[in-house]
Amino acid sequence: MEIILKNVGYHYKNKKYLEKINLKIKSNTITGITGDNKTLLIELIDALTMASYGQIKIGNKEINRENLIDIRKTVCMIHQKPREQFFTTNVKEEMEFLIGRLDYKNKNIYKKMRNSLLIAGLSEEYLEKEIYQLSAGEQKLIQVAISLLYNPKIIIFDEPFAELDYTNKKKLLRLIKILKERYNKTIIIASNDSNMLYSLTEDIVILKGSHIIAADKTVKVYQDVEFLKYNDIAIPEIVLFVYKAKKKNIKLSYHKDIRDLIKDVYKHV
C-alpha cells in the first residue's frame, strides 16, 4: 500500500522537528528511513503522533483522529524495544487483547493465531508461553506474529536488529524478506545502521535536521560517497571499500552483496 506525505510538519513547544516533508513510499517495497528525527517520522505514519500540519495518506485514506482504528488495522509498528509494546504477560492473552482492541472479527481466530506464529517462524506452543521469559529475539518475532493477526498492509520496524544475536538477526531478516516477497507487505525500516539499510532496502530516505535531504533508490544514494561525506552520513562498509579502491585506480564496481564484491576483487585484483 502506498504512503504519501504532503507538506507535513511537526512542531512541539516552539521547536520545529520536521518541516515541509513531501514523500512518497511505494507499495510493496522495503524502504529505509535514517538520520535525524527518523523515529518521529515513522510515528507520524503510524498515527502514534499526529502531524502539526500537512496531509498523510495511507492508500486512499487520510490520517485523522476519526479513522485511527482503520489506520491501526492497516499500519503496524514493531518497536525497537519489544517490552514497550506488550500489554499482558502471556502470548495468547496478548493476541486476544489486540483482537478486542481493534474489534477484529474472525471465526477461526485460534487458527489465525497459530498461522501468524508459523509465519514468524514460531510454533503454536508459544501461545502458552510467558512473554517476559522469552529472549529479545523471540519477543521481536512475537511482535510480528501479533501484527499479522489482522493482516496489516504496512509494517514499520524501528531499529529491528537492535539487541538481537546473530541467529535471531538471520531469522528476522528472513522474515522481513518473506513479508515483502510472499505477502506483498510494504515494509519501512527506521535505522542508523547503514550497512543493513544498504543491503536490505530498495529505497532510502535520509533526514537531516528537520528536512529530507535524499529520497531515492538505495544504491543511488549510498553510492554517492561525496554526498554522504559532505552531510556526515555513515557510509556502508562495502561501498567505502570500493570507493577507496577506485581512488587507487582499481577497477571495482559497487555491489550490494559481499559475495558479488569478492568475485569482482578476484577478477580485477
Secondary structure as GFF3:
##gff-version 3
##sequence-region A 1 269
A	DSSP	beta_strand	3	12	.	.	.	ID=ss1
A	DSSP	beta_strand	15	25	.	.	.	ID=ss2
A	DSSP	beta_strand	30	35	.	.	.	ID=ss3
A	DSSP	alpha_helix	38	45	.	.	.	ID=ss4
A	DSSP	beta_strand	53	58	.	.	.	ID=ss5
A	DSSP	beta_strand	61	62	.	.	.	ID=ss6
A	DSSP	three_ten_helix	65	67	.	.	.	ID=ss7
A	DSSP	alpha_helix	68	74	.	.	.	ID=ss8
A	DSSP	beta_strand	75	78	.	.	.	ID=ss9
A	DSSP	three_ten_helix	82	84	.	.	.	ID=ss10
A	DSSP	alpha_helix	91	101	.	.	.	ID=ss11
A	DSSP	alpha_helix	109	119	.	.	.	ID=ss12
A	DSSP	three_ten_helix	124	128	.	.	.	ID=ss13
A	DSSP	three_ten_helix	131	133	.	.	.	ID=ss14
A	DSSP	alpha_helix	136	148	.	.	.	ID=ss15
A	DSSP	beta_strand	154	158	.	.	.	ID=ss16
A	DSSP	alpha_helix	166	181	.	.	.	ID=ss17
A	DSSP	beta_strand	186	190	.	.	.	ID=ss18
A	DSSP	alpha_helix	194	200	.	.	.	ID=ss19
A	DSSP	beta_strand	203	208	.	.	.	ID=ss20
A	DSSP	beta_strand	211	217	.	.	.	ID=ss21
A	DSSP	alpha_helix	218	222	.	.	.	ID=ss22
A	DSSP	alpha_helix	225	230	.	.	.	ID=ss23
A	DSSP	alpha_helix	237	247	.	.	.	ID=ss24
A	DSSP	alpha_helix	258	268	.	.	.	ID=ss25
###
